[in-house]
């Protein structure tokens, strides 16, 4: 029985780095660490949905969309809900971009192709979700954020903080809009987070800490209380809280999650905070629109009710 299928492509070592950097930048992620055998270096990437397609040549190729496709040794097709990210990444890396009509400016609704190193053509097709979907974006411009960071295990938490700040500034946050509050340990994070959230000055709160399992039940008690407290603060204040508290068995696990093999959870928490702050505003705008529609209908209904009941009121007054 067929278990899986793999499609590979050989490229020059000079093209390898630029190609893999581009694929990571547009959202594909490495399936496993790169392998090197007998001088051959291999990077494997995965996407949420995968398929194998076979395409025939049309009688005439449309415009510049697939101008060099006949000479390509490999075609990579992607459907993207945010094609602008791929387009801007290609332009920033100075990779040739082809459009259906080379005379017009690219629109986010139009497919395009990118000529990648190694004679690879990337064909990008915009794919939108249902119109009823609401989602935030990674734009921190004009937003304010509070960061609660524990001093306990500072060897780890300072790395989380540095990466969280990097994530906020990369997405457009200004230094004046970010407030860092330090607390003794993870147990104090929920209290400080609630205090910041209740000021209503911040669009989102980022909670950073590190808990390492010891020989007693103390670890389990603290983990449960910190998790419950942060969640309760978010629900009761209505301000999004990003959970960046590491709960690890060993110091090695914590180090891996603070910038090594498992990425940096501080950076991930920052991006989550930015998206949730944006989503909160999207939902607020949609909800206000619904309320305005409802309110605008109510006066007419009430006024009609008053007009209909006017004769009855007059009759009662005469009595």
N, C-alpha and C positions, 0 to 999 in steps of 0.2 A: 504494500500500500504506500502511495506517495505521501511523504511526511511534510516536505517543504520544498521550496524552489529558491535558488539563489542566482542572481544575475550580477556578474562582475565586469570590471573594466580595467585594463592595464593602462597606466599613464606614466609619463616620464616623472622621475623623482623631482624635477624642477617644478612640475605642475601639481604635485601631490599636496603640498602645503596649502597653496592658494585654493585648490578645489575643495579640500576638506574644511578649510576655514569658511568658505562660502556656504557649504551645506549646513554647517553648524549655525551660521549666522541667520539663515532663513528658517530655522526651526526643526530640522532633522536632528536626531540625537544618536550618539554612538551606541551600538548594541553591546559592545564590549571594548575593553582597551585595545589599542592597535597592536597587531602582531607583526613580528619581523622574523622571517625564516630565509636563510641563505641570501640575505640582502634584499628580499622582497618584503616590503612593508604593506600591510593590509589594514584598512579602516572599514568597518561595517556600520552602516547607518540604517535606521528604521524610521517608519512613519506610522501614524495611527491606523491607516488603511492602506493595504497594498494590493496590487493586481498586476497581471501580466497582460500586455496588449500587443496585437499584431496589426499594423496599419499599412494599407496599400498606398502607392503614390497616386495623387490626382493628376488629371491631364495637364492642369496648370496650377502652379503653386500660388496661393493668395498673397499678393503683395510681398512684404519683407518678413512675414511671420515665420516662414521656414525657408528663408533664402538659401542657407547653407545646409539644409537638412539632407539633401542627397549625398553630400560629401561627409556627413557625420557618421562616425563609427558606432555611436551609441545615442539613443534618445531617452531622456528622462522626463516623464510627465508628472506634474503635480497639480492637484486641486487645492486652492488656498482660500480661506475666508478673509485673509488680510494680504492680498497680492501686493499692496503698496510696500510692505516690508521687503519682499523679494526684489521688487523693482528698484527701490532706493538702495538696497544692499548691492545690487549689480552695478548701479551707476556709481556708487561710492568706490567700489573696487575696480571701476573702469573696465567692466566687461561689456562686450557688444550686446545691445538689446534690439530685437526685431519686433516690429508691429505689423498689423494687417495693412495699415496704410501709413507709410513712412512720412506722409505729408502733414499728419495731424498730431496733436499732442496726446500722450497716453492718458486714458481714463481708467479709473479703478475697475470699471465693469468690462474692460476689453482684455482679451487674452494677449499674451506676448511670449517671446522666446528669448533665451539668454544663451550665448555661445560661451561655453565653459572650456577651461583648459583640457587638453586631451581629446579634442574633437567630439565633445559631448554637447548636445543641444538640450537645454532645459525648456520644456513647453509648460507654461503656467496658465491655468484656466481658473478664473475667479469663481468661487462657489459660495453663495450666501446661505445662511441658515434660514429658518422660517421667519417671516416678518414679525411674528409675535415674540421672538426672542429678544431679551434684554441682556446687555452685557456691558461691562466697563472697559476702559482702555488703559493703557500704560502711559498716561499723561499726568504728571504731577504738577504741572504748571499752575500756579495760583493757589495750590492747596497747602495746608499745614499739617504737620505730623509730630506726634510725640513719641519718643523712644524711651522705654524703660529698660535699663540694663543692670543686671546683677553684678556686684563686685566679687562675689564668691566664684571661684574658678575663673578669675579674670584672664588667665592665660588663654582661655577659650572665648569668653564673652567679649573681650576686646576685639578679637578677630571677627566675631559676629557683628559687632557694632560697626567696624570699619567697612565691612561689606554691605551692611544695610544702608549706611550713608552713601556709599558708592551707587547702590541701586536707586536711591531717591534722587541723587543729583543727576544721574544718567537719564532719568525720565523727566527731568525738568524742574524738580524742586529747588527752591532757593535756600541758602543757609539760614536766612532770617526766618524761614517758615518751618524750621526743624528744631525741636527742643529735646535735648537729651537729659534724662533724669536718672541718676544712679541710686540704687538701693543696696542694702547689705547683702541680701540673698534672694533666691527665687521665691521664697515664701512671702516676701514683701512686695513682689511685683503686682499682684492683683489690686492691692490697696492703692498703690501709686497710680496704676492704670486708671482706676475708677476716679481718683482725684483729678487727673488730667481730663478724662472724658467728661466729667460733670461741669467743667468750665465752659464746654461747648465752643472752645477756641480751636479745636483740632478736628480735621476731617477723618483721621484714623490714628490708632495707637499701635505701636510695634513693641512687642514684649520679647526681650532677649535674656536668656539665662542658660545655665548648664547644671544638670543634676547627674551625679554619678552614683551608681548603686554601691552600697557598702555591705557590711556584714549584719546589719540589723534591719528592722522594718521601717526605720526612719525614712528611707528613700521612698517607699510606696506611699506613706502618709503624705509627704510633701508633694509628690507628683500629683496625687489625686486632688489635694487642696488647691494647688496652683492652677491646674487645668480647670477645675470647677470655678474658681474665682475669676479667672480671665473670661471664661465663657459667660458667667453671670453678669459681669461688668458690661460686656458687649451687648447682651440682650436687654439689660435694664436701662442703659444709657442711650442705646441706639447708635452708638459710635462704633464702627468696625474696629476689631482688635485682631492683629496678626500674631499668630503663635509661633515664636521663634525660640522656644525653650527646649534645649536638648535634654533628652532623658536617655542616658546611655549606661550600659553595663560597665564599660571600661573607658579609660582615658583615650585609648587608641581609636575607639569608635567616635568619641567626641572630636578628636583632631581630624578624622576623615570627613566629618560633617561641618567643619569650620574652615574649609578651604582646600582639602586634599581630594581623595578619591570620590567622595560623595557630594562634591560641590560645597557651597557655603549656604547654610540655612538662614543666615542673616540676610543675605541678598534675596533669597526666595521670599522671606517674610516681608521684606520691603516691597517687592513687586506685588505681593498679595494685598498689602495695605493700599498701594496706589490703585490697583484695580477695584478693590472694594469701595474706596472713597469715590471713585468715578461712578461705580455702579449705583451707589447711594444717591448721587445727584441725578442719574438717569431715571431711577425709580421715582424720585421725588418730583421730577418734572412731569413724568407720565401720570403720576397720581394727582398732581395739582390740576392737570388738564382734565382728568375725570371729574374731580370735585367741582371745577368751574362749570363743566357741562351740566352736572347735576344741580348745582345751585341756580344756574340760569333758567332751568326748567321749573324750579320750585315756585318762584313768584307768580308765574302765569297760572300754575295750577291752583295756588292759594287764592289768587285774585278771582279766578273763575268760581272757586268755592264760595268766596265772599259775595260775589254778584248773585249767585243762585240762592244764597241764604238770606239776602237782603229783604225780600218780601216777608219771609217768615219772621225776621226781627221786627219789622214794622207792625205786623199783626200782633206780636206779643206786646209791643209798646202800647198799642191802642187798648189792649185788654188791661 
